Amino acid sequence: MSITLSDLNTNQRSAVEWDVGPLLVLAGPGSGKTAVLTLRIANLIRNSPEENHRILGLTFTVKAADEMQSRIRDILGDDSRRIQLRTFHSFCTDILRQHGSQLGLRPDFQVITDEKDRIVILKDLNDSDQVEVEDPEGSLKQIDTMFTHGITPDELPRYFKDGQEDQCRALQNVFLGYMKRLVDENQLDFGSMLHLTRELLESKPRIARQVRTVYRYVCVDEFQDTNLAQYKVLRLLCPEATSNLFVVADDDQIIFQWNGADPKRLEELKSDYSPEIIQLPENYRCPAEVVEIANRLISHNPEGMSSKKEGIAHKAGAGAIHLKSFNDFNDEVQGLISAIEPVPKNQRETCLVIARSNKLLVQVKDAMFSAGMNAEIVSKSQDFASPPIQVMYYSMKLANAPESRSLLNKLCSATGLVDGNMLSAEDVAAKARVEGVTPLRAFFSLNAERNTLEPLATQGISLLCDALDYMSFAREAIKVFDALNQTDGVGEAFPDYDDDKASWERIADQIHRTHGDNVSLHLFLQEMDLSPKAKALSKDCVRLQTVHTAKGVEFDNVYVIGLVEDQFPTYFAIKNGDSAIQEERRNCFVAVTRSSRKLYLSYARQYFGWSKQPSRFLHEMGLINGQ
């Protein structure tokens, strides 16, 4: 086992070699935090070869967890099995698979990713007179707020004013009814994973002690993005002020306040644990000019940690920043296209266009298409868009949850989109009752009588229904759909098929590399549900992303557009005052620090018929004269 620390600077090495107790690593953009966190975990394993405990690493994205897992596997080989790298949600599902029976859950519970399915639950509660739900959509937002902030029904009264007792009781009843329905139907959504994990660890001290014994060290990446529900789970994992809690954070990159992240979270951490603090101000990513304007910008935020050091540039390079102004947004888009055109076509994957909202990106994509330039808006979809892949996916999910009417409806709908012959979920359910078989077997039996999907249906009966061999079923399904997609006139009907197939294969490969070849169906589906279905893009494709989806990435050439008042910062931020402006400033800080070579900034005097002023952030960065 070889761990090389010679390439680390003094502070990085100190963090990697940290022994026991709580540590906060304040790591700015491009500071090598992923390498530090990875080597820290590897070093813990190296220094405890005879120990049986495991190290838990918590991240916020599957991509980050996979990247760290791969790095650690390269360093440690077989010893990496002692490391669990998970997102918060994935970790919670692991705990609930093992111990959820204490709360009435079976280990094969389903994960709900579609908001429409959650609204259906609330509507059904109301229609069945179990709970009065006057506004299902509004109630779901309130439930999600409770989830995000870790608010239990018993804690809810403190958030209501005197005279609002009826509203409080109504929300308590809706929340309790929703949670009971989830558990009764053996399914969870993202918020309930955290809620039930907290409930389990609080109500079952023996289980909490067992989990803490297994995971003696806990490491958290991007801690500043933690919402209160996640932090409460973390506190149960590390209840002592002396716990071996290692967190990496940057308070200048708190941009997910809409999801419960809060600048106060770092202060809570300091109060609860009194951690030692190691700072990593060195920026190895951005050119010196970019580091300079980023420092100027973020210095206008008074809420940052007072002891936080400015970024220190380690990369030279003059002429990295290009600022352009235009008469209107159409001209700005054409200027953007002209700026990207000199980049060789096969290198345009190095180009990232960032805007504050999707509205601008849609127009950019259309203009680039008209100019013969390949561009895609990168989003983090949780669902597959292609009906053929949906058929395969929902078949496997129905095999895992045989009585789910919602999944049966989705499977019938997707099948109808594939072959144009819509089966009724009611007819399938009736056949299942008459023949005494599962709805999935009845579904395949009916489809075996039809030409288009007969091969898949026949294989589904033998592989999925009889043997629960989901891996072989998936391979055979893709063969059937590949042949169908190549049929004249058919492939055009499924434009997302190739992308979804590539996402499926990539995620499946990662699941098996992480968990081994003998992955149970419910664990496979869990990891598939929790993984974003990102589209694979070609080398000639320009990436278009909002600030929030761009966090955590870096590109050679970054183009930040729409830098005007009411766009960046947004109208709502300006309206809501200083705290909202500070978050917008952090958004801008994140945007400009994605660049590793060139940073292109632009604004126009008019957007969609409205005159605009240059963004205050351009002034604060010292790029235009004071406002």
N, C-alpha and C positions, 0 to 999 in steps of 0.2 A: 504494500500500500504506500503510494508516494503522494505526499502533499507538499507542493512547492510554495513557499511564502516569500521568496526572494524578490518577486516583482511587485510586492505590496509596499506602499508607503508606511511611515511609522504608525499613523492612526489606524489605517486599515489592518495592519498586523496586530495592533493592540486589541482591536475588536475581534479578530479571528481567534486570538489566543485567550480571550476572556475566560476566566475560570468558572466561578459560581456566583449566584445572586443576580439581581435584575440589572440590565444594561439597556440604555437607550442610545442608539446610534442615529445621530442627526446627519442624514446623507442628502446632499443636494443633487441636482441633475448631473448625469455623467460622472458620478463619483465612484463608480465601480461597486455599488451596493450589492448587486446580485452576486458578484464574485465573492464579496466579503461574507454574505449570508451563506453561500454555498460552502465556502471553505471553513466557516465557523462550524457548520453542521458536520462536515467531514472530519474536522479536528476533534470534535467531541467523540466521534466513533473511534478515531485513532487512539485517543487517550483512555479508552475504556474497553479494550479488546475482550476482556473476560466478563463484562457486564451483560445482563439480559434486558435492561431497560431500553426503550426506544426513544427516538427524538421526533417530536412533532413539529413540522413546519407548516404554517398557515399562510396562504396567499389569497389574493382577491380574484385571480384569473386562472383558468385551467392552463392557459399558455405559459404563465409564469411558473406554475407548479411543474409542468412538463419540462420546461427549460432547465430548472434546477435539478429535477430528477435525473435528466440526461447527463448533466455535468457531474453530479455526484456518482452516478453509475460508472462514468469514465474514470473517476478517481479511486473509488472504493471497490469496484467489482461486486462480488457476492455480498460483501459487508454492507452494501447499501440497503439490504433487506430490513435493517434495523431502523430505517428512516421512513416516516410517513409524511409525504408532502401532499397537502390537501388544500382546497379552498375551504372557507368556513362552512359552506353548505355541504360539500362532500364529506367533511369530517363529521358534521352533525348527522348525516344520513348513515355513516358507518356506525356511530354510537347507537342510533335508533334501530338499526338492523340487529345489533347485538342485544340491546336491552329494552327495546321499545315495547316488548310484551308486558312490561311493568305498567305501561300506560294504555294497554289494549291494542297495540299495533302488532300486526304480523310481519315477519322479516321480509316478505315479498311485496311490501307496500309500493304503490305507484307514486311517481312524481308528476304533479300537474304543472305544466309550463304555459298552458294557454289560458289567458285571462278570461276568455269567454266561458270556459268550463267552470271557473270559479264563480262567475256571475250566475250561471245556471244553478249552482248549489244554493245560492241565496234566494233565487226565484222559486226554487222547489221548496225551500223551507217556508216561504211565504204562502205558496199555493197549497201546501199540505197543512196549513194552519199550525205548524209547529212553533214558528217564530214570526212575528210581524216585521216585515222588511218592506217599508214603503218605497225606498229608493235603492235598489240593489247596487247600482254603480257607485252611488255616493257612500253607501255602507261599506263597500269593498275598500274604498279609499280610506275610510276611518279605521277599518281593520288593519290595513297595511301600515297606517301611521302607528297603531299600537304595536304591530310587529317590529317596525323599524326602531322604535324607541324602547322596546322591551317592556311595554306596559301590560301588566296583567289586569284582568277584570277587577280584582280586589283593589288595585292601585288607581283605577280609573277615576273615582270621585274627586281626587285631588286636582284633576285637570278640568273640572267643571265648577262654575260659579254657583253661589247661593241662588236658589230658584230654578236651577237646571237639573234637579234630581230626576225628573221624568226622562229627560234626554239621556242622562247617564245610565239609568236602568235599562232603557231601550237598547243602547249600544252594548251594554254588558250582555243582555240576552242574545243579541245578534251574534256577538263574538263567541259566546259559549255554544250557541246553536251551530255556528259554522264549524268550530273546532270539533264538536261531537260528531257532526256529519262526516268530516274528513276522516276521523279515526274509525267510525263505524264502517265507512266504505274503504278503509285501508289505503288511504292516499294522503299525500302531503303536498303543500305548495312551499315556495322558498321561505316565506315568513314563518310558517308553522314549524319548519325544521328547527330553527333557532329557538322558537318559543317552547317546543316540547323538549328539546335538549336541556334548556335551562330548567324546566319543570322537573325533568328526570334527575338531574344532578343535585337540585335543591331538595327534592322530596326523598331521594334514595341515597343517603350519605355513604352507604357501603359501596354502591356503584361508583360514586364520585371518587372515593378513596382508591378504588381499583384502577380507575382511569388515570389518576394522578401517579399511581405507582408504576404503571406501564410507561407513561410519558413523563419522565423525570425532567426533561428539558423541553421548553416550548419556545419556538422562534416565530416571529410574525413579520412578514414583509408588508410594506406600505401601510404601516399602522395608522397613519393619519386619516385613512379612508374608513376606519372602523366606525360603525354606528353603535348606538348604545346597546342594542340587543346583542351584537357580537362581543362588545366589551364585557357585558355581564356574563356571557358564557366563558370568556377568557378569564374573568375573575374567579369563576368556579374551578377552572383548570389550575389556576395559580393563585390560591387564596391567601397565601402568606406574603408578607412584605419582603421576605427574603427568598421568594420563589426564583427558580432559574428561568427567568423570563427575559428573552433577548428580542428587542424590537428595533426595526429599522423604520425611520419616518422622516418626513420633510414637511414642516408646517407651511412652507411656501407652496405646496402642491395640494392643498385641501380644496378640491373642486367638486366634491360629491355631497354638498350639504343637502341637496334635494333627497338624498338617500340616507340622511341621518349623520353624515360625517360632520364634525364640529371642531373648530379650533380649540375648544375647551377640553377635548379628549386628552391631549398631551398633558395638560395641567392636571387632569384627573389621574393620569398615569403617574406623574411625578408625586402627587399627593399620596396615592395608594402604595407606591413601591419605593419612593426615594431612590430611583436608580442612579447609578453612575452614568455619566454622559460622555460619549466620544463623538467628536464632530468630524465629518468628512466633507470639507468645503471644496476640495479640489475638483475641478471640472475637466475631465479628459475628453469630453465629447465635442463641445462647442468651440468655435473660434473665439479668440480673445475679445473681439468686438461684440460678439453676441453675449458673452458673459458680462461684459461691461454694461450693456443696455439692460440686461435682465436684472443686474444688481440695482441699477438706478430705479427701475420700475418697481421692484418689490420693496424697496426702501420706503415707499409711500404707504405701506401697510403697517399701522401701529400695533396690530394684534399679534405680530410674530413674536417668537421667543426672544427676549431682550439680549440673551447671550449668544444668539445664533450668529455665526460668522458669515461674511460675504463669500460668494463663490470666487474661487481662485482659478484663473485660466491656466491651462497647461498646453494649450494648442495655439500656435501662431497663425498668421494668415491675414493679410490686409485685403480689403475690398470684399469682405464676406457679406455685408449688408447692402441691400438694394431697396430703396424706398421710391415708390411710384405713385403719382396722383393722376386722376382722370376726371373728365367732365361728368360722366354718368357710369352706371354699373356695366352697361353693355361694352363701353370702351375699356373698362377695367378687365372684363373677361377676355376681350381680344388682346389686351396687353399681357395678360397672364399666359395666353396661348403662345404669343410671340416670345415670351421669356422661356417657355418650356421647349419650344421647337428646336433650338440648337442642341438640346440633349439628344444623343444618339437614340434611335428608336428602341434598340434592344437594351437600353439602360434606363428607360423611363420608370422602371420600378423603383428607382432611387428618388423619385419625385413625389412629394406629399403636399397636397393642397389642404389647408386648414381654414375652416370658417366657423363662426360661432353657432350657426344653425344650418340645418339641411336645406332651407329655402334657397340660399345662395348656391349651394353645391348642386342642386338640381339644374339650375340654369347653366352653371359651369359645365356640367356633364353634357347637356344638350348642345352647347356651343362647341365643345370639343368633338363631339360626334359629327357635327356638321363640317368641322374642319378636318375630318379624317383622322382624328387622334383618339386612341383607345383610353377610356377612363371609366372608373367604377367608384361609386359611393360605397365605402366600407362600413358595414353595420355589424352588430352582434346578434344576429337572429338566433332564437332558441329552437326554431322549428324548421323542418324540411319543407321546401316549396314544391317539389316535384311529386305528382301523384304516384308514379311507380315506386319511388322510395318510400312514400307514405304508406302504400299497400304493404310493403315488406315490414316497415316499422310498426304499424298498428297491428299487423298479424302477430308479431312477436310480443307486443304489449298485451294483446288479448289472450295470448297463451299464458301470460303471467298473471292476468286478472280476468279469468274466464267469464265472470258475471257482469262485467262493466258494460252497461248499455251505452255510455258515452263513447267508449272505444269502438264498440260495434258500429255505432252510427258513423264514426269517422272512417272506419274501414270500408263500409259500404259506399260512402260518398267518394272516397279516393278511388275505389274500384270502378265506380261509374264513370269517373273522369278518364280512366285508362282505356276502357273498352266501350264506353257509350251506352252500356246496358246497366242501369242502376238497380241494384238489389235493395229491397226494403228491409231495414233492420227488424221490423215487426215480423216479416215473413221468415227471416232467418231464425229469430227467437222462437217463433211458432214451430218451425221444423225441429229445432233443438228440443223443445218440450215434448213433442209427439214421439220423437225417436229416442228420447232419454240420453242425449249427447250434449256436449258443450256447444255454445253458439259458434265457436271457431270451427269445430268440426262440421257443423251444419253449413256454415258459410263456404268452406272449401268444397263440401259435397255439392252444393248448388252451383258453384263455379266450375266444377269438374264437368258439368253438362254443357258448358259454353266453350266456344272455340278459342277465344283470345287468351284466356288465363287457365285453360285446362291443364297445361303442363305444370304450372305453379301450384294449382289447387291439388293435383294428384301428389306432388312432392310434399306439399304442406301437410296433407293428411298423414303421410308416412314419417316425415322428418319432424315436424313441429308438434303435431297432435299425439303421435304414437311414441316418439322417442325424445321429444323436447330438445332435439338437436338443432338449436337455433343457428349455430355457425354454418352447418351444412345447408340449412334452409336459406340463409342469406346468400351463400355462394350460388346456389341454384336459382334463386330469385333474380340475382343480378344477371346471370346468363340469359334468363327469359327476357328480362327488360332490355338488355343489350341488343338482342335479336329484334325485339319489337321496335326499339329506337332506330334501328337501321332500315326498317321497312319504309318504302317510299310513301311520303306524305304523312307518316305517323310521327317521326322524330321531331318535326316542326312543332307538334302539339305539346312537347315537353321540353321547352328551352332550358329549364333548370336542371334537367336530369344529370348531365355530365358533372355539373358543379356539385350537386347533392351526392352523387355517387362518390366523387373524390373526397368530399367531407366525411361521408360515412366510412370509407376505407381508412382515411387518416385517423379518425377518432377511434375506430375499432382497433387499429394497429397500436395506438397509444394505450388503450385499455389493456390489451394483452401484454404489452411490454411492462406496464405498471403492476398488473395483478396476476400475470401468468396466463397460461393457456386454458386452464380449467376454471374459467370465470362463470359463475352461476348466471342464469338468465336475468334475475332481478338486479344483480350487481352490474351486469353489462348495460342494462337499460337505464339504471341510475346514472352511470357515468355518461352514457349517451345523452340523457336528458339534461345533465348539468353542463355539457360542453356546448359552446357556441358553434353554430353551423357556418363558420366563416368560408366565404367563397375563395378558392384558389385563383390568384390573378397571374397573368402572363407577364413576361419581362418588359413588354412594350406598353404596359398599362400604368397610367398615372393614378395614384391613390387619392381619393377625395374623402376627407374625414372631418367630423366635428371635433372640437377640442376634447370632449369627454371620451370619445372612442380612440383618440390619438394618444392619450396618456399612456406612458410606458414604452412608446416606440421611439425610434430615431431614424432619420433619413438624411442622405447627403444634401438634398435640395428641398428646402421647406418654403412654401409659399403661403403666407397668411394674408387673407383677403378680407374686405369689408371692415376695415379699421376706422369706423366712424361712430359718433354718438348715436345711440338707439340701436345700433347693430352690435358693437363691441366696444364699450359695454352696452348691454341690452337696455331697451326702454324700461323694462320691469325692474332692472337693477337700479337704474337712475331714480325711478319712482320710489323704490323701497329703502333708499338711503345708504349710509356709509358701510354698514356690514355687508350688504349685497354688492356694493362697489368693490369692496375688498376681495370678495370671492371672484368677481369678474377680473380683477387685477391678477389674482392667482391663475385664472384661466389663461390670461394673456402670457403670464410668465411660463406656464406649461407649454403653450403654443410655440413661443420663440426658442425655447430650449430643446426642441425636438431636432434642431438642425446640427449636423456634424460638419458641414462644409459651407453651404450658401444659404442665406436667409433673405427672402424676397417679401417685402411688405407693401401693401397697396390699399388705397382708398379712393373713393369717388365723391364728387360734390352732390350727386343726386342718385337716389335709389328708388325705383318704382314710382317716379314722379314726385318724390319728396326730397327737398334740399337737406343736406346733412353737413355737419361740422366734423372735421378730423377728430379721431378718438383722443380723449385726454391722455390715453396711454402712450401715444406717439410723443406728446409733449413731455410726459414723465420720463420717457426713455431718452430724451434729449435729441430726438430726431427732427423735430420741427420747433419753431420758436414758441415761447410760452404762451399760455392761454389766458 
